[in-house]
Amino acid sequence: MAANLGIDPALFAYICQSVENTPFYKLIGIQLTALGPGEAEIQLKAAPQHTNPLGLLHGGVLMSIADAAMGNAIRSLGIKGVTADCSISFLASASLDGLLLAKGKVVKAGKRLVFARAEVLSDGQIVADVKGTFANVGTIDPREKSDSHG
């Protein structure tokens, strides 16, 4: 179960359920570990199915967990956001048998756009730096049935 670091309990429960029900997250093994106001942590246990043809951890896995961390950081503010633009700098190779941790944070939330950043760590070392721009497409109502969009 993820740690609630200070957001509304109903919103927290809504986001946790949504993350658990997101098919892509299930497919690659994404798990939400912490959620606070404008912040989210996502983890993934690296496994053989996450490698590229060279036998290295696929960069798309790092981008996916960073995007999930930023997206859920935005959702922690009650904002429905969709990725409009994302860029990643790969800083080092990630471990193939370790735990990946993505830490996402909202930099600025506007009426139309939300800007966020994420770091991806492998065995405590930063392996990717990511920045994203998200379109603000509405407000989350935790009383609604949880969607499956992470």
Chimera marker file (.cmm) of the C-alpha trace (Angstrom):
<marker_set name="trace">
<marker id="1" x="0.000" y="0.000" z="0.000" r="1" g="1" b="0" radius="0.5"/>
<marker id="2" x="1.249" y="3.462" z="-0.875" r="1" g="1" b="0" radius="0.5"/>
<marker id="3" x="2.019" y="6.019" z="1.816" r="1" g="1" b="0" radius="0.5"/>
<marker id="4" x="-0.278" y="9.041" z="2.039" r="1" g="1" b="0" radius="0.5"/>
<marker id="5" x="1.980" y="12.025" z="2.633" r="1" g="1" b="0" radius="0.5"/>
<marker id="6" x="-0.754" y="14.577" z="3.240" r="1" g="1" b="0" radius="0.5"/>
<marker id="7" x="-3.446" y="14.578" z="0.558" r="1" g="1" b="0" radius="0.5"/>
<marker id="8" x="-7.193" y="14.232" z="1.056" r="1" g="1" b="0" radius="0.5"/>
<marker id="9" x="-7.925" y="10.597" z="2.045" r="1" g="1" b="0" radius="0.5"/>
<marker id="10" x="-10.730" y="10.248" z="-0.538" r="1" g="1" b="0" radius="0.5"/>
<marker id="11" x="-8.481" y="11.527" z="-3.347" r="1" g="1" b="0" radius="0.5"/>
<marker id="12" x="-5.678" y="9.261" z="-2.135" r="1" g="1" b="0" radius="0.5"/>
<marker id="13" x="-7.957" y="6.190" z="-2.195" r="1" g="1" b="0" radius="0.5"/>
<marker id="14" x="-9.276" y="7.147" z="-5.647" r="1" g="1" b="0" radius="0.5"/>
<marker id="15" x="-5.762" y="7.474" z="-7.100" r="1" g="1" b="0" radius="0.5"/>
<marker id="16" x="-4.530" y="4.253" z="-5.471" r="1" g="1" b="0" radius="0.5"/>
<marker id="17" x="-7.469" y="2.303" z="-6.886" r="1" g="1" b="0" radius="0.5"/>
<marker id="18" x="-6.987" y="3.864" z="-10.308" r="1" g="1" b="0" radius="0.5"/>
<marker id="19" x="-3.281" y="2.955" z="-10.352" r="1" g="1" b="0" radius="0.5"/>
<marker id="20" x="-4.074" y="-0.627" z="-9.335" r="1" g="1" b="0" radius="0.5"/>
<marker id="21" x="-6.647" y="-0.868" z="-12.153" r="1" g="1" b="0" radius="0.5"/>
<marker id="22" x="-4.517" y="0.614" z="-14.948" r="1" g="1" b="0" radius="0.5"/>
<marker id="23" x="-3.820" y="-2.187" z="-17.470" r="1" g="1" b="0" radius="0.5"/>
<marker id="24" x="-0.463" y="-0.800" z="-18.660" r="1" g="1" b="0" radius="0.5"/>
<marker id="25" x="0.784" y="-0.419" z="-15.098" r="1" g="1" b="0" radius="0.5"/>
<marker id="26" x="-0.131" y="-4.049" z="-14.426" r="1" g="1" b="0" radius="0.5"/>
<marker id="27" x="1.563" y="-5.165" z="-17.644" r="1" g="1" b="0" radius="0.5"/>
<marker id="28" x="4.976" y="-3.730" z="-16.806" r="1" g="1" b="0" radius="0.5"/>
<marker id="29" x="4.742" y="-3.899" z="-12.995" r="1" g="1" b="0" radius="0.5"/>
<marker id="30" x="4.355" y="-0.252" z="-11.946" r="1" g="1" b="0" radius="0.5"/>
<marker id="31" x="3.448" y="0.297" z="-8.276" r="1" g="1" b="0" radius="0.5"/>
<marker id="32" x="2.605" y="3.518" z="-6.464" r="1" g="1" b="0" radius="0.5"/>
<marker id="33" x="4.642" y="3.797" z="-3.240" r="1" g="1" b="0" radius="0.5"/>
<marker id="34" x="3.974" y="7.344" z="-1.993" r="1" g="1" b="0" radius="0.5"/>
<marker id="35" x="1.699" y="10.270" z="-2.782" r="1" g="1" b="0" radius="0.5"/>
<marker id="36" x="1.841" y="13.777" z="-1.339" r="1" g="1" b="0" radius="0.5"/>
<marker id="37" x="0.668" y="17.209" z="-2.480" r="1" g="1" b="0" radius="0.5"/>
<marker id="38" x="2.235" y="17.610" z="-5.928" r="1" g="1" b="0" radius="0.5"/>
<marker id="39" x="4.519" y="14.603" z="-5.462" r="1" g="1" b="0" radius="0.5"/>
<marker id="40" x="4.423" y="10.899" z="-6.274" r="1" g="1" b="0" radius="0.5"/>
<marker id="41" x="6.801" y="7.952" z="-6.072" r="1" g="1" b="0" radius="0.5"/>
<marker id="42" x="6.510" y="4.961" z="-8.367" r="1" g="1" b="0" radius="0.5"/>
<marker id="43" x="8.548" y="1.775" z="-8.239" r="1" g="1" b="0" radius="0.5"/>
<marker id="44" x="9.147" y="-1.110" z="-10.575" r="1" g="1" b="0" radius="0.5"/>
<marker id="45" x="11.207" y="-4.261" z="-10.107" r="1" g="1" b="0" radius="0.5"/>
<marker id="46" x="13.430" y="-4.578" z="-13.177" r="1" g="1" b="0" radius="0.5"/>
<marker id="47" x="13.051" y="-7.949" z="-14.891" r="1" g="1" b="0" radius="0.5"/>
<marker id="48" x="14.161" y="-9.699" z="-18.108" r="1" g="1" b="0" radius="0.5"/>
<marker id="49" x="10.985" y="-8.623" z="-19.940" r="1" g="1" b="0" radius="0.5"/>
<marker id="50" x="12.117" y="-4.994" z="-19.513" r="1" g="1" b="0" radius="0.5"/>
<marker id="51" x="15.269" y="-5.355" z="-21.642" r="1" g="1" b="0" radius="0.5"/>
<marker id="52" x="16.038" y="-4.126" z="-25.143" r="1" g="1" b="0" radius="0.5"/>
<marker id="53" x="17.743" y="-6.167" z="-27.928" r="1" g="1" b="0" radius="0.5"/>
<marker id="54" x="21.155" y="-5.359" z="-26.392" r="1" g="1" b="0" radius="0.5"/>
<marker id="55" x="20.131" y="-6.919" z="-23.081" r="1" g="1" b="0" radius="0.5"/>
<marker id="56" x="20.021" y="-3.540" z="-21.319" r="1" g="1" b="0" radius="0.5"/>
<marker id="57" x="17.049" y="-2.044" z="-19.517" r="1" g="1" b="0" radius="0.5"/>
<marker id="58" x="14.836" y="-0.476" z="-22.205" r="1" g="1" b="0" radius="0.5"/>
<marker id="59" x="14.705" y="3.323" z="-22.088" r="1" g="1" b="0" radius="0.5"/>
<marker id="60" x="10.954" y="3.187" z="-22.590" r="1" g="1" b="0" radius="0.5"/>
<marker id="61" x="10.611" y="1.553" z="-19.178" r="1" g="1" b="0" radius="0.5"/>
<marker id="62" x="12.400" y="4.491" z="-17.559" r="1" g="1" b="0" radius="0.5"/>
<marker id="63" x="10.232" y="6.954" z="-19.489" r="1" g="1" b="0" radius="0.5"/>
<marker id="64" x="7.076" y="5.051" z="-18.528" r="1" g="1" b="0" radius="0.5"/>
<marker id="65" x="7.738" y="5.094" z="-14.794" r="1" g="1" b="0" radius="0.5"/>
<marker id="66" x="8.810" y="8.747" z="-14.914" r="1" g="1" b="0" radius="0.5"/>
<marker id="67" x="5.620" y="9.648" z="-16.805" r="1" g="1" b="0" radius="0.5"/>
<marker id="68" x="3.576" y="7.699" z="-14.238" r="1" g="1" b="0" radius="0.5"/>
<marker id="69" x="5.313" y="9.511" z="-11.365" r="1" g="1" b="0" radius="0.5"/>
<marker id="70" x="4.715" y="12.941" z="-12.896" r="1" g="1" b="0" radius="0.5"/>
<marker id="71" x="1.136" y="12.117" z="-13.888" r="1" g="1" b="0" radius="0.5"/>
<marker id="72" x="0.230" y="10.904" z="-10.422" r="1" g="1" b="0" radius="0.5"/>
<marker id="73" x="1.956" y="13.893" z="-8.806" r="1" g="1" b="0" radius="0.5"/>
<marker id="74" x="-0.414" y="16.031" z="-10.886" r="1" g="1" b="0" radius="0.5"/>
<marker id="75" x="-3.397" y="13.891" z="-9.906" r="1" g="1" b="0" radius="0.5"/>
<marker id="76" x="-2.480" y="14.372" z="-6.223" r="1" g="1" b="0" radius="0.5"/>
<marker id="77" x="-3.523" y="18.008" z="-6.729" r="1" g="1" b="0" radius="0.5"/>
<marker id="78" x="-6.930" y="16.886" z="-8.004" r="1" g="1" b="0" radius="0.5"/>
<marker id="79" x="-6.036" y="17.630" z="-11.628" r="1" g="1" b="0" radius="0.5"/>
<marker id="80" x="-6.712" y="15.313" z="-14.552" r="1" g="1" b="0" radius="0.5"/>
<marker id="81" x="-3.641" y="15.676" z="-16.727" r="1" g="1" b="0" radius="0.5"/>
<marker id="82" x="-2.544" y="14.067" z="-19.975" r="1" g="1" b="0" radius="0.5"/>
<marker id="83" x="0.999" y="14.119" z="-21.280" r="1" g="1" b="0" radius="0.5"/>
<marker id="84" x="1.517" y="16.749" z="-23.977" r="1" g="1" b="0" radius="0.5"/>
<marker id="85" x="5.327" y="16.674" z="-24.125" r="1" g="1" b="0" radius="0.5"/>
<marker id="86" x="8.065" y="14.756" z="-22.363" r="1" g="1" b="0" radius="0.5"/>
<marker id="87" x="11.858" y="14.741" z="-22.614" r="1" g="1" b="0" radius="0.5"/>
<marker id="88" x="14.347" y="12.454" z="-20.939" r="1" g="1" b="0" radius="0.5"/>
<marker id="89" x="18.083" y="12.532" z="-20.345" r="1" g="1" b="0" radius="0.5"/>
<marker id="90" x="19.598" y="9.109" z="-19.718" r="1" g="1" b="0" radius="0.5"/>
<marker id="91" x="22.430" y="9.624" z="-17.234" r="1" g="1" b="0" radius="0.5"/>
<marker id="92" x="23.552" y="6.056" z="-16.499" r="1" g="1" b="0" radius="0.5"/>
<marker id="93" x="22.578" y="2.439" z="-17.100" r="1" g="1" b="0" radius="0.5"/>
<marker id="94" x="19.964" y="0.989" z="-14.784" r="1" g="1" b="0" radius="0.5"/>
<marker id="95" x="20.415" y="-2.300" z="-12.967" r="1" g="1" b="0" radius="0.5"/>
<marker id="96" x="18.697" y="-5.274" z="-14.577" r="1" g="1" b="0" radius="0.5"/>
<marker id="97" x="17.895" y="-6.940" z="-11.268" r="1" g="1" b="0" radius="0.5"/>
<marker id="98" x="17.241" y="-3.977" z="-9.020" r="1" g="1" b="0" radius="0.5"/>
<marker id="99" x="14.394" y="-1.777" z="-7.963" r="1" g="1" b="0" radius="0.5"/>
<marker id="100" x="13.665" y="1.318" z="-10.031" r="1" g="1" b="0" radius="0.5"/>
<marker id="101" x="12.213" y="4.321" z="-8.224" r="1" g="1" b="0" radius="0.5"/>
<marker id="102" x="10.725" y="7.338" z="-10.008" r="1" g="1" b="0" radius="0.5"/>
<marker id="103" x="10.113" y="10.513" z="-8.018" r="1" g="1" b="0" radius="0.5"/>
<marker id="104" x="7.741" y="12.947" z="-9.709" r="1" g="1" b="0" radius="0.5"/>
<marker id="105" x="7.039" y="16.526" z="-8.666" r="1" g="1" b="0" radius="0.5"/>
<marker id="106" x="4.797" y="19.284" z="-9.982" r="1" g="1" b="0" radius="0.5"/>
<marker id="107" x="6.823" y="22.385" z="-10.840" r="1" g="1" b="0" radius="0.5"/>
<marker id="108" x="3.896" y="24.635" z="-11.821" r="1" g="1" b="0" radius="0.5"/>
<marker id="109" x="0.192" y="23.963" z="-12.232" r="1" g="1" b="0" radius="0.5"/>
<marker id="110" x="-1.639" y="26.392" z="-14.494" r="1" g="1" b="0" radius="0.5"/>
<marker id="111" x="-5.188" y="26.520" z="-15.810" r="1" g="1" b="0" radius="0.5"/>
<marker id="112" x="-4.287" y="24.802" z="-19.084" r="1" g="1" b="0" radius="0.5"/>
<marker id="113" x="-0.793" y="23.356" z="-18.636" r="1" g="1" b="0" radius="0.5"/>
<marker id="114" x="1.016" y="21.619" z="-15.795" r="1" g="1" b="0" radius="0.5"/>
<marker id="115" x="4.802" y="21.325" z="-15.706" r="1" g="1" b="0" radius="0.5"/>
<marker id="116" x="6.487" y="18.478" z="-13.860" r="1" g="1" b="0" radius="0.5"/>
<marker id="117" x="9.876" y="16.827" z="-13.365" r="1" g="1" b="0" radius="0.5"/>
<marker id="118" x="10.968" y="13.354" z="-12.389" r="1" g="1" b="0" radius="0.5"/>
<marker id="119" x="14.132" y="11.544" z="-11.443" r="1" g="1" b="0" radius="0.5"/>
<marker id="120" x="14.500" y="7.816" z="-11.949" r="1" g="1" b="0" radius="0.5"/>
<marker id="121" x="16.839" y="6.004" z="-9.594" r="1" g="1" b="0" radius="0.5"/>
<marker id="122" x="18.345" y="2.534" z="-9.859" r="1" g="1" b="0" radius="0.5"/>
<marker id="123" x="19.990" y="1.191" z="-6.722" r="1" g="1" b="0" radius="0.5"/>
<marker id="124" x="20.017" y="4.746" z="-5.334" r="1" g="1" b="0" radius="0.5"/>
<marker id="125" x="21.782" y="6.255" z="-8.378" r="1" g="1" b="0" radius="0.5"/>
<marker id="126" x="20.006" y="8.756" z="-10.644" r="1" g="1" b="0" radius="0.5"/>
<marker id="127" x="19.797" y="7.135" z="-14.087" r="1" g="1" b="0" radius="0.5"/>
<marker id="128" x="17.331" y="9.491" z="-15.799" r="1" g="1" b="0" radius="0.5"/>
<marker id="129" x="16.182" y="13.099" z="-15.521" r="1" g="1" b="0" radius="0.5"/>
<marker id="130" x="12.780" y="13.813" z="-17.062" r="1" g="1" b="0" radius="0.5"/>
<marker id="131" x="10.647" y="16.885" z="-17.619" r="1" g="1" b="0" radius="0.5"/>
<marker id="132" x="7.087" y="16.885" z="-18.819" r="1" g="1" b="0" radius="0.5"/>
<marker id="133" x="4.301" y="19.192" z="-19.869" r="1" g="1" b="0" radius="0.5"/>
<marker id="134" x="0.757" y="17.989" z="-19.264" r="1" g="1" b="0" radius="0.5"/>
<marker id="135" x="-2.572" y="19.329" z="-20.496" r="1" g="1" b="0" radius="0.5"/>
<marker id="136" x="-4.992" y="20.080" z="-17.663" r="1" g="1" b="0" radius="0.5"/>
<marker id="137" x="-8.184" y="18.351" z="-18.825" r="1" g="1" b="0" radius="0.5"/>
<marker id="138" x="-10.315" y="18.743" z="-15.719" r="1" g="1" b="0" radius="0.5"/>
<marker id="139" x="-10.749" y="18.150" z="-12.037" r="1" g="1" b="0" radius="0.5"/>
<marker id="140" x="-10.820" y="14.784" z="-10.303" r="1" g="1" b="0" radius="0.5"/>
<marker id="141" x="-13.947" y="14.077" z="-8.276" r="1" g="1" b="0" radius="0.5"/>
<marker id="142" x="-12.992" y="11.265" z="-5.860" r="1" g="1" b="0" radius="0.5"/>
<marker id="143" x="-16.695" y="10.436" z="-5.419" r="1" g="1" b="0" radius="0.5"/>
<marker id="144" x="-16.832" y="9.228" z="-9.024" r="1" g="1" b="0" radius="0.5"/>
<marker id="145" x="-15.988" y="5.650" z="-9.844" r="1" g="1" b="0" radius="0.5"/>
<marker id="146" x="-12.219" y="5.392" z="-10.170" r="1" g="1" b="0" radius="0.5"/>
<marker id="147" x="-11.021" y="5.367" z="-13.743" r="1" g="1" b="0" radius="0.5"/>
<marker id="148" x="-8.156" y="3.247" z="-15.018" r="1" g="1" b="0" radius="0.5"/>
<marker id="149" x="-6.057" y="6.096" z="-16.337" r="1" g="1" b="0" radius="0.5"/>
<marker id="150" x="-2.706" y="6.621" z="-14.666" r="1" g="1" b="0" radius="0.5"/>
<link id1="1" id2="2" r="1" g="1" b="0" radius="0.2"/>
<link id1="2" id2="3" r="1" g="1" b="0" radius="0.2"/>
<link id1="3" id2="4" r="1" g="1" b="0" radius="0.2"/>
<link id1="4" id2="5" r="1" g="1" b="0" radius="0.2"/>
<link id1="5" id2="6" r="1" g="1" b="0" radius="0.2"/>
<link id1="6" id2="7" r="1" g="1" b="0" radius="0.2"/>
<link id1="7" id2="8" r="1" g="1" b="0" radius="0.2"/>
<link id1="8" id2="9" r="1" g="1" b="0" radius="0.2"/>
<link id1="9" id2="10" r="1" g="1" b="0" radius="0.2"/>
<link id1="10" id2="11" r="1" g="1" b="0" radius="0.2"/>
<link id1="11" id2="12" r="1" g="1" b="0" radius="0.2"/>
<link id1="12" id2="13" r="1" g="1" b="0" radius="0.2"/>
<link id1="13" id2="14" r="1" g="1" b="0" radius="0.2"/>
<link id1="14" id2="15" r="1" g="1" b="0" radius="0.2"/>
<link id1="15" id2="16" r="1" g="1" b="0" radius="0.2"/>
<link id1="16" id2="17" r="1" g="1" b="0" radius="0.2"/>
<link id1="17" id2="18" r="1" g="1" b="0" radius="0.2"/>
<link id1="18" id2="19" r="1" g="1" b="0" radius="0.2"/>
<link id1="19" id2="20" r="1" g="1" b="0" radius="0.2"/>
<link id1="20" id2="21" r="1" g="1" b="0" radius="0.2"/>
<link id1="21" id2="22" r="1" g="1" b="0" radius="0.2"/>
<link id1="22" id2="23" r="1" g="1" b="0" radius="0.2"/>
<link id1="23" id2="24" r="1" g="1" b="0" radius="0.2"/>
<link id1="24" id2="25" r="1" g="1" b="0" radius="0.2"/>
<link id1="25" id2="26" r="1" g="1" b="0" radius="0.2"/>
<link id1="26" id2="27" r="1" g="1" b="0" radius="0.2"/>
<link id1="27" id2="28" r="1" g="1" b="0" radius="0.2"/>
<link id1="28" id2="29" r="1" g="1" b="0" radius="0.2"/>
<link id1="29" id2="30" r="1" g="1" b="0" radius="0.2"/>
<link id1="30" id2="31" r="1" g="1" b="0" radius="0.2"/>
<link id1="31" id2="32" r="1" g="1" b="0" radius="0.2"/>
<link id1="32" id2="33" r="1" g="1" b="0" radius="0.2"/>
<link id1="33" id2="34" r="1" g="1" b="0" radius="0.2"/>
<link id1="34" id2="35" r="1" g="1" b="0" radius="0.2"/>
<link id1="35" id2="36" r="1" g="1" b="0" radius="0.2"/>
<link id1="36" id2="37" r="1" g="1" b="0" radius="0.2"/>
<link id1="37" id2="38" r="1" g="1" b="0" radius="0.2"/>
<link id1="38" id2="39" r="1" g="1" b="0" radius="0.2"/>
<link id1="39" id2="40" r="1" g="1" b="0" radius="0.2"/>
<link id1="40" id2="41" r="1" g="1" b="0" radius="0.2"/>
<link id1="41" id2="42" r="1" g="1" b="0" radius="0.2"/>
<link id1="42" id2="43" r="1" g="1" b="0" radius="0.2"/>
<link id1="43" id2="44" r="1" g="1" b="0" radius="0.2"/>
<link id1="44" id2="45" r="1" g="1" b="0" radius="0.2"/>
<link id1="45" id2="46" r="1" g="1" b="0" radius="0.2"/>
<link id1="46" id2="47" r="1" g="1" b="0" radius="0.2"/>
<link id1="47" id2="48" r="1" g="1" b="0" radius="0.2"/>
<link id1="48" id2="49" r="1" g="1" b="0" radius="0.2"/>
<link id1="49" id2="50" r="1" g="1" b="0" radius="0.2"/>
<link id1="50" id2="51" r="1" g="1" b="0" radius="0.2"/>
<link id1="51" id2="52" r="1" g="1" b="0" radius="0.2"/>
<link id1="52" id2="53" r="1" g="1" b="0" radius="0.2"/>
<link id1="53" id2="54" r="1" g="1" b="0" radius="0.2"/>
<link id1="54" id2="55" r="1" g="1" b="0" radius="0.2"/>
<link id1="55" id2="56" r="1" g="1" b="0" radius="0.2"/>
<link id1="56" id2="57" r="1" g="1" b="0" radius="0.2"/>
<link id1="57" id2="58" r="1" g="1" b="0" radius="0.2"/>
<link id1="58" id2="59" r="1" g="1" b="0" radius="0.2"/>
<link id1="59" id2="60" r="1" g="1" b="0" radius="0.2"/>
<link id1="60" id2="61" r="1" g="1" b="0" radius="0.2"/>
<link id1="61" id2="62" r="1" g="1" b="0" radius="0.2"/>
<link id1="62" id2="63" r="1" g="1" b="0" radius="0.2"/>
<link id1="63" id2="64" r="1" g="1" b="0" radius="0.2"/>
<link id1="64" id2="65" r="1" g="1" b="0" radius="0.2"/>
<link id1="65" id2="66" r="1" g="1" b="0" radius="0.2"/>
<link id1="66" id2="67" r="1" g="1" b="0" radius="0.2"/>
<link id1="67" id2="68" r="1" g="1" b="0" radius="0.2"/>
<link id1="68" id2="69" r="1" g="1" b="0" radius="0.2"/>
<link id1="69" id2="70" r="1" g="1" b="0" radius="0.2"/>
<link id1="70" id2="71" r="1" g="1" b="0" radius="0.2"/>
<link id1="71" id2="72" r="1" g="1" b="0" radius="0.2"/>
<link id1="72" id2="73" r="1" g="1" b="0" radius="0.2"/>
<link id1="73" id2="74" r="1" g="1" b="0" radius="0.2"/>
<link id1="74" id2="75" r="1" g="1" b="0" radius="0.2"/>
<link id1="75" id2="76" r="1" g="1" b="0" radius="0.2"/>
<link id1="76" id2="77" r="1" g="1" b="0" radius="0.2"/>
<link id1="77" id2="78" r="1" g="1" b="0" radius="0.2"/>
<link id1="78" id2="79" r="1" g="1" b="0" radius="0.2"/>
<link id1="79" id2="80" r="1" g="1" b="0" radius="0.2"/>
<link id1="80" id2="81" r="1" g="1" b="0" radius="0.2"/>
<link id1="81" id2="82" r="1" g="1" b="0" radius="0.2"/>
<link id1="82" id2="83" r="1" g="1" b="0" radius="0.2"/>
<link id1="83" id2="84" r="1" g="1" b="0" radius="0.2"/>
<link id1="84" id2="85" r="1" g="1" b="0" radius="0.2"/>
<link id1="85" id2="86" r="1" g="1" b="0" radius="0.2"/>
<link id1="86" id2="87" r="1" g="1" b="0" radius="0.2"/>
<link id1="87" id2="88" r="1" g="1" b="0" radius="0.2"/>
<link id1="88" id2="89" r="1" g="1" b="0" radius="0.2"/>
<link id1="89" id2="90" r="1" g="1" b="0" radius="0.2"/>
<link id1="90" id2="91" r="1" g="1" b="0" radius="0.2"/>
<link id1="91" id2="92" r="1" g="1" b="0" radius="0.2"/>
<link id1="92" id2="93" r="1" g="1" b="0" radius="0.2"/>
<link id1="93" id2="94" r="1" g="1" b="0" radius="0.2"/>
<link id1="94" id2="95" r="1" g="1" b="0" radius="0.2"/>
<link id1="95" id2="96" r="1" g="1" b="0" radius="0.2"/>
<link id1="96" id2="97" r="1" g="1" b="0" radius="0.2"/>
<link id1="97" id2="98" r="1" g="1" b="0" radius="0.2"/>
<link id1="98" id2="99" r="1" g="1" b="0" radius="0.2"/>
<link id1="99" id2="100" r="1" g="1" b="0" radius="0.2"/>
<link id1="100" id2="101" r="1" g="1" b="0" radius="0.2"/>
<link id1="101" id2="102" r="1" g="1" b="0" radius="0.2"/>
<link id1="102" id2="103" r="1" g="1" b="0" radius="0.2"/>
<link id1="103" id2="104" r="1" g="1" b="0" radius="0.2"/>
<link id1="104" id2="105" r="1" g="1" b="0" radius="0.2"/>
<link id1="105" id2="106" r="1" g="1" b="0" radius="0.2"/>
<link id1="106" id2="107" r="1" g="1" b="0" radius="0.2"/>
<link id1="107" id2="108" r="1" g="1" b="0" radius="0.2"/>
<link id1="108" id2="109" r="1" g="1" b="0" radius="0.2"/>
<link id1="109" id2="110" r="1" g="1" b="0" radius="0.2"/>
<link id1="110" id2="111" r="1" g="1" b="0" radius="0.2"/>
<link id1="111" id2="112" r="1" g="1" b="0" radius="0.2"/>
<link id1="112" id2="113" r="1" g="1" b="0" radius="0.2"/>
<link id1="113" id2="114" r="1" g="1" b="0" radius="0.2"/>
<link id1="114" id2="115" r="1" g="1" b="0" radius="0.2"/>
<link id1="115" id2="116" r="1" g="1" b="0" radius="0.2"/>
<link id1="116" id2="117" r="1" g="1" b="0" radius="0.2"/>
<link id1="117" id2="118" r="1" g="1" b="0" radius="0.2"/>
<link id1="118" id2="119" r="1" g="1" b="0" radius="0.2"/>
<link id1="119" id2="120" r="1" g="1" b="0" radius="0.2"/>
<link id1="120" id2="121" r="1" g="1" b="0" radius="0.2"/>
<link id1="121" id2="122" r="1" g="1" b="0" radius="0.2"/>
<link id1="122" id2="123" r="1" g="1" b="0" radius="0.2"/>
<link id1="123" id2="124" r="1" g="1" b="0" radius="0.2"/>
<link id1="124" id2="125" r="1" g="1" b="0" radius="0.2"/>
<link id1="125" id2="126" r="1" g="1" b="0" radius="0.2"/>
<link id1="126" id2="127" r="1" g="1" b="0" radius="0.2"/>
<link id1="127" id2="128" r="1" g="1" b="0" radius="0.2"/>
<link id1="128" id2="129" r="1" g="1" b="0" radius="0.2"/>
<link id1="129" id2="130" r="1" g="1" b="0" radius="0.2"/>
<link id1="130" id2="131" r="1" g="1" b="0" radius="0.2"/>
<link id1="131" id2="132" r="1" g="1" b="0" radius="0.2"/>
<link id1="132" id2="133" r="1" g="1" b="0" radius="0.2"/>
<link id1="133" id2="134" r="1" g="1" b="0" radius="0.2"/>
<link id1="134" id2="135" r="1" g="1" b="0" radius="0.2"/>
<link id1="135" id2="136" r="1" g="1" b="0" radius="0.2"/>
<link id1="136" id2="137" r="1" g="1" b="0" radius="0.2"/>
<link id1="137" id2="138" r="1" g="1" b="0" radius="0.2"/>
<link id1="138" id2="139" r="1" g="1" b="0" radius="0.2"/>
<link id1="139" id2="140" r="1" g="1" b="0" radius="0.2"/>
<link id1="140" id2="141" r="1" g="1" b="0" radius="0.2"/>
<link id1="141" id2="142" r="1" g="1" b="0" radius="0.2"/>
<link id1="142" id2="143" r="1" g="1" b="0" radius="0.2"/>
<link id1="143" id2="144" r="1" g="1" b="0" radius="0.2"/>
<link id1="144" id2="145" r="1" g="1" b="0" radius="0.2"/>
<link id1="145" id2="146" r="1" g="1" b="0" radius="0.2"/>
<link id1="146" id2="147" r="1" g="1" b="0" radius="0.2"/>
<link id1="147" id2="148" r="1" g="1" b="0" radius="0.2"/>
<link id1="148" id2="149" r="1" g="1" b="0" radius="0.2"/>
<link id1="149" id2="150" r="1" g="1" b="0" radius="0.2"/>
</marker_set>
